């Protein structure tokens, strides 16, 4: 088999880096404990295993006026303090990802709540499902912040679209341990694989 035939036959895989932004790390508006360390580990993983992925995608919360998603008295379930404020440094990708050079970057939630990366669009207006379909991707690895919210929603949407989906458990962190456990239970029940980055790299 020629090299081109082998490449064509190989299952194509994407790495989806969800909302790794200072707004969701320590010191940010909705900081997750361990967020900065997650950003560093994702950067290291991507640097060492970029050749395993045909497409690397980043998503960002990029809120302009998301309505009642923001609240002066948030319940931290359906409403939240302002975060991911479009155009601010904390809404940019985390500095640890400065050398990531994603193939596609998507922004979500300008005028509404948006948890799943599949609600985002790139600069051409393409949704994540279109990006992955155009690239012939059949398998995705999902990492980022927060495990209990946007990572969970993105992985569930990926699985529902028929993509073989894994969450790399050491490359994410939940808002709270309890919410993280709930998310992992839901992901497993849906058929999403939960694996370490070391295991993912060996398969």
C-alpha positions as CSV (number, residue, x, y, z in Angstrom):
1,X,0.0,0.0,0.0
2,X,1.4,3.4,-0.9
3,X,1.8,6.1,1.7
4,X,-1.1,8.1,0.3
5,X,-3.3,5.1,0.4
6,X,-2.3,4.4,4.0
7,X,-3.1,7.9,5.0
8,X,-6.5,7.7,3.3
9,X,-7.3,4.4,5.0
10,X,-6.3,5.6,8.5
11,X,-9.1,6.9,10.7
12,X,-8.8,10.6,11.0
13,X,-8.7,12.1,14.5
14,X,-9.1,15.6,16.0
15,X,-8.0,17.1,19.3
16,X,-10.6,19.5,20.6
17,X,-9.3,22.0,23.2
18,X,-12.3,23.4,25.0
19,X,-12.2,26.9,26.5
20,X,-8.7,26.9,27.9
21,X,-8.8,30.6,28.7
22,X,-7.6,32.7,31.7
23,X,-11.2,33.4,32.6
24,X,-11.6,29.8,33.7
25,X,-8.3,29.5,35.5
26,X,-7.1,30.7,38.9
27,X,-7.4,34.5,39.0
28,X,-10.1,34.5,36.3
29,X,-13.7,35.5,36.6
30,X,-14.8,31.8,36.9
31,X,-11.5,30.2,37.9
32,X,-11.4,26.4,38.2
33,X,-8.9,25.0,40.7
34,X,-6.1,23.4,38.7
35,X,-7.0,25.3,35.5
36,X,-3.5,26.8,34.9
37,X,-1.9,23.4,35.4
38,X,-4.4,21.9,33.0
39,X,-3.4,24.5,30.4
40,X,0.3,23.6,30.8
41,X,-0.4,19.9,30.6
42,X,-2.5,20.3,27.4
43,X,0.3,22.4,25.9
44,X,2.9,19.7,26.7
45,X,0.6,16.9,25.4
46,X,-0.1,18.7,22.1
47,X,3.6,19.5,21.7
48,X,4.6,15.9,22.1
49,X,1.7,14.3,20.2
50,X,0.6,16.7,17.5
51,X,1.4,14.2,14.8
52,X,-1.4,11.9,16.1
53,X,-4.0,14.5,15.2
54,X,-5.2,15.5,11.7
55,X,-6.9,18.5,13.1
56,X,-6.4,20.5,16.3
57,X,-9.4,22.7,17.2
58,X,-9.7,25.3,20.0
59,X,-13.0,26.8,21.3
60,X,-13.5,29.9,23.4
61,X,-16.3,31.5,25.3
62,X,-16.6,34.9,23.7
63,X,-19.5,36.6,25.3
64,X,-20.7,40.1,24.1
65,X,-24.2,40.1,25.7
66,X,-25.3,36.6,26.5
67,X,-28.6,37.7,28.1
68,X,-29.5,36.0,31.4
69,X,-26.5,33.7,31.2
70,X,-24.8,36.5,33.1
71,X,-26.4,37.7,36.4
72,X,-25.5,40.1,39.2
73,X,-26.8,37.4,41.6
74,X,-25.8,34.2,39.8
75,X,-27.0,30.8,40.9
76,X,-23.9,29.0,39.4
77,X,-26.2,26.5,37.7
78,X,-28.0,28.5,35.0
79,X,-26.6,31.9,35.6
80,X,-23.0,33.1,36.1
81,X,-20.9,36.2,36.8
82,X,-19.6,37.9,33.6
83,X,-16.9,35.7,32.1
84,X,-15.3,35.1,28.7
85,X,-15.9,38.8,27.9
86,X,-15.2,39.3,24.2
87,X,-12.1,41.3,23.5
88,X,-10.6,41.0,27.0
89,X,-7.3,39.3,27.7
90,X,-9.0,36.7,29.9
91,X,-11.1,35.6,26.9
92,X,-8.1,34.9,24.8
93,X,-6.5,31.5,24.7
94,X,-4.4,30.7,27.8
95,X,-0.8,31.9,27.4
96,X,0.4,28.3,27.8
97,X,-1.1,27.6,24.4
98,X,0.8,30.4,22.6
99,X,2.6,27.9,20.5
100,X,-0.3,25.5,19.9
101,X,-1.1,26.9,16.4
102,X,-4.6,25.3,16.1
103,X,-5.8,24.4,12.7
104,X,-9.2,25.9,13.5
105,X,-10.4,28.3,16.2
106,X,-14.0,28.7,17.1
107,X,-15.8,31.2,19.4
108,X,-19.1,30.7,21.0
109,X,-21.8,32.4,23.0
110,X,-21.7,36.0,21.7
111,X,-25.3,36.6,22.5
112,X,-26.4,33.5,24.3
113,X,-25.3,30.8,26.7
114,X,-23.1,28.3,24.9
115,X,-21.5,25.3,26.7
116,X,-20.7,22.9,23.9
117,X,-18.0,23.6,21.4
118,X,-20.4,22.5,18.7
119,X,-22.2,25.8,19.3
120,X,-19.2,27.8,18.2
121,X,-18.2,29.0,14.7
122,X,-14.9,29.7,13.1
123,X,-14.0,32.9,11.1
124,X,-15.7,31.5,8.1
125,X,-18.9,30.9,10.0
126,X,-18.5,27.1,10.0
127,X,-19.7,25.1,13.0
128,X,-17.6,22.5,14.7
129,X,-19.6,19.7,13.1
130,X,-18.9,21.1,9.7
131,X,-15.2,21.6,10.4
132,X,-14.8,17.9,11.5
133,X,-16.9,16.6,8.6
134,X,-14.9,18.6,6.1
135,X,-11.7,17.2,7.5
136,X,-13.1,13.6,7.4
137,X,-12.7,13.2,11.2
138,X,-14.2,10.1,12.8
139,X,-12.5,10.2,16.2
140,X,-12.1,13.1,18.7
141,X,-10.2,13.6,21.9
142,X,-11.7,16.3,24.1
143,X,-9.7,18.2,26.7
144,X,-10.0,21.6,28.4
145,X,-12.2,23.5,30.9
146,X,-14.3,22.8,32.7
147,X,-14.8,19.1,32.8
148,X,-18.2,19.4,34.4
149,X,-19.6,21.9,32.0
150,X,-18.2,22.7,28.5
151,X,-16.0,19.7,28.2
152,X,-18.9,17.4,29.2
153,X,-21.3,19.2,26.7
154,X,-18.8,19.1,23.9
155,X,-18.0,15.4,24.4
156,X,-21.7,14.4,24.6
157,X,-22.4,16.3,21.4
158,X,-19.5,14.7,19.6
159,X,-20.7,11.3,20.6
160,X,-24.3,12.0,19.6
161,X,-22.9,12.9,16.1
162,X,-21.5,9.4,15.8
163,X,-17.9,10.4,16.5
164,X,-15.8,8.0,18.5
165,X,-15.2,10.2,21.5
166,X,-12.7,10.2,24.4
167,X,-12.1,12.7,27.2
168,X,-8.5,12.7,28.4
169,X,-9.1,12.9,32.1
170,X,-5.8,14.4,33.3
171,X,-6.2,17.2,30.7
172,X,-9.3,18.7,32.3
173,X,-10.7,19.8,35.6
174,X,-14.2,20.3,37.0
175,X,-15.8,23.2,38.7
176,X,-16.1,21.0,41.8
177,X,-15.2,17.4,42.5
178,X,-18.8,16.5,42.9
179,X,-19.8,18.0,39.6
180,X,-16.8,16.3,38.0
181,X,-18.0,12.9,39.2
182,X,-21.5,13.6,38.0
183,X,-20.1,14.5,34.6
184,X,-17.9,11.4,34.3
185,X,-20.9,9.2,35.3
186,X,-23.0,10.8,32.5
187,X,-20.2,10.6,30.0
188,X,-19.6,6.9,30.7
189,X,-23.3,6.1,30.5
190,X,-23.5,7.8,27.1
191,X,-20.6,5.8,25.7
192,X,-17.8,8.3,25.9
193,X,-14.4,6.8,26.8
194,X,-12.6,8.3,29.7
195,X,-8.8,7.7,29.4
196,X,-5.6,9.3,30.6
197,X,-3.5,11.2,28.1
198,X,-0.8,8.5,28.5
199,X,-3.2,5.8,27.5
200,X,-4.5,7.9,24.6
201,X,-1.1,8.4,23.3
202,X,-0.4,4.7,23.4
203,X,-3.4,3.6,21.3
